[in-house]
Amino acid sequence: MKGDFSRITFDRADHFTRVLMQQGRVQLDADWNEQAAILLHYMRTLASDLIGPLGAGPLGAGPAGDVGFEVTLADDELSVGPGRYYVGGLLCENRAETPIPGDLPEMPLLVYLDVWERHLTHLQQDGLREVALGGPDTATRAQIVWKVRVSSDVPVPGSAPSPAPESPEEQWSEWLKTHHPSERGALRARAIQPEDLGDPCTTSPDARYRGAENQLYRVEIHGEKSENNETSVLAFKWSRENGSVVFAIRDLHGRKVNLEDLGPDEIRSLQRGDWVEYVDDGQGLDDVPGPLLQVEEVDPDRFTVTLAAPKDGGPDLPAARGYHALLRRWDHRASREPEGGMAPRGAVLFEFTSEDEQPWLELEDGIQVQFGKGLYRSGDYWVIPARTATGDVEWPQEEPASDAAQGGPVPKALGPHGVDHFYAPLARVTDEKVEDLRRHIEPIGQPGAQ
């Protein structure tokens, strides 16, 4: 969620049931958002426990047998029918017969559902501003997005060299473990630890968070999925404003971009040398990152910016402005130009060492992060609240793994705060037939329901 939030406080391990407001107290965005997260976690967990991890049902008051997301094949074109599908407790609704675009790969095919949640502001959802009040920017929204995807890498029963699982359930489980393993890379965050100066009354000038303002830092993986083995490279970007500094695009003229405005103040504006990401609904609905480009020139009178041409011939701006197009500012500086296409240009590149303990990387003002070995996917992100009152970051601590370790608790390695994807099988398609892989649910009260 790339909103202008103070911090994200929900943790299901706390087992909180509700947020209770008190009279005469300060009201915070974090309290409101945590209440919504508590209720949402309860409802999604309840749906998963009652329905199971997957369950297809009718749309509206249709018959129990008329379950949703039925895949059909006609004239070499696939389509998916209307209805509902609960995936990981998330409700997906398809209102009408929907064709699956694109040319079909070689048979057999696996058709499946990819479900996630995305964040929308008034720049992407036109109705969020209240025109009666002059159109101020107020609350944002979260939206369930589902995408029907097709894969030709399907295990075929009895195939050589090793027989694939025979049942559809086993085939799906095997495919999911191969293409979307559950292991996720982890991150630690801290402010720089003070040096041992020998005098407890003396504080190192380089110690802890040194920023002038409270910030919510966002660290996000940029690019395709990266399995970081001993020699792999990870590409990431970061923002001190949780990625919330965005600028609506009015039109494009080559690499010159006309914007609706340049932000409310100098802090949330654009400067020469900034890195920006082009984003529109096409990328948002596919959950893929846009190209990172560097600001070469800013014209504050005309609200235009000129973006530098990629030196390596990498991704540039599209020829025409997409729907709800915007530039998102990131606050990192690219560490170096990528070599041989090993990572997207414009991101911070980090190469894993053969050692188990990876180095700490400094973002700015004493904020440091450490990546652990594992699987990182494009879009994985972490948020790090930094507070001037404590001169530190808010990050869970744990006891060191080794008894010989000194210095007390250390930052805990956390999996990504998002984006979480959930998957559901729809059908296995061959030249002869469409094999239904959906898991049906029977509405309570319908004939035949238990």
Buried (B, 14 or more C-beta within 10 A) or exposed (E): BBBBBBBBBBEEEEEBEEBEEEEEEEEEBBBEBBBEBBEBBEEBEEBBEEBEBBBBBBBEEBEBEBBBBBBEBEEEEBBBBBBBBBBBBBBBBBEEEBEBEEEBEEEBBBBBBBBBBBBBBBBBEEEBBEEEEEEEEEEBBEEEBBBBBBEEEBBEEEEEEEEBBEEBEEBBEEBBEEEBEEEBBBBBBBBBBBEEEEEEEEEEEEBBBBBEEEBBBBBBBBBEEBEBEEEBBBBBBBBBBBBBBBBBBBEBEEBBBBBEEBBEEEEBBBEEEBBBBBBBEBBBBEBEBBBBBBBBEBEEEEBBBBBBBBEEEBBBBBEEBBEBBBBBBBBBEBBEEBEEEEBBBBBBBBBBEEEEEBEBBEBBBBBBBBBBBBBBBBBBBBBBBBBEEEBBBBBEEEEEEEEEEEEEEBBBBBBBBBBBBBBBBBBBBEEEEBBBBBBBBBEEEEEEEE
